[in-house]
Amino acid sequence: MQKKFQDLLHQYKLQVFHNEHDQKSVEDLTKECLHVTDEVLHQKFHYHFHKLADANRAEIINMINNYTREAILPQVVEKLVMRQIKLEKRMQLMMEFNQKLLELLSEERSPEKVGR
């Protein structure tokens, strides 16, 4: 029984490693990440002034907003999306591992009940 648990755990670890490091998986992950990042960045976000600002101040705020959206935000969103997608895939593998583990436990329990 312990050997079967070790084999299942080892199989799970291999799947996670291949999922995050295999060339094909990395390419798929990158494509998915870039697609989601593009969707997020194309959403329109608006801000409005509570008080009417003068033209110079509005222009400075507009420049800061444009710089942030074009230079900083894409890399931040991409890293967040990449982390989220990796965690979702790892969670899916963990669910499969738990399902196999429960099936293994139910198989081991059945002969005990029959023998009693």
Summary of the structure (lengths in Angstrom):
residues: 116
radius of gyration: 24.7
end to end distance: 19.4
largest distance: 86.2
contacts: 252
relative contact order: 0.13
helix: 86%
strand: 0%
